[in-house]
Amino acid sequence: MQSTSGSGSNTNSKSSTSAPLDFSRIKASYKPGSTPYDSTLPPNYSELLPKAMVEAFKAAKFEWGKVPEWVPPLDVR
């Protein structure tokens, strides 16, 4: 629990910084079938998605404002 002064401001001097996510490491640690939801996707799911969505998932980074609202296909995880 952080302490606050009488004015309600935070008096804890620790600043929190976080390192950027290493998606290559995260992707390498993914195990297909590790969630029960993986099996609910159709085998041709990548083919059913719009081409722009598949390209977005294959990119190294998402563009600002263009993060897909689709479930990522298994072949790009």
Sequence and secondary structure as in RCSB ss.txt:
>XXXX:A:sequence
MQSTSGSGSNTNSKSSTSAPLDFSRIKASYKPGSTPYDSTLPPNYSELLPKAMVEAFKAAKFEWGKVPEWVPPLD
VR
>XXXX:A:secstr
   B TTS B            HHHHHHH  TT STTGGGS TTHHHHS HHHHHHHHSSS  TT    S   GG
G 
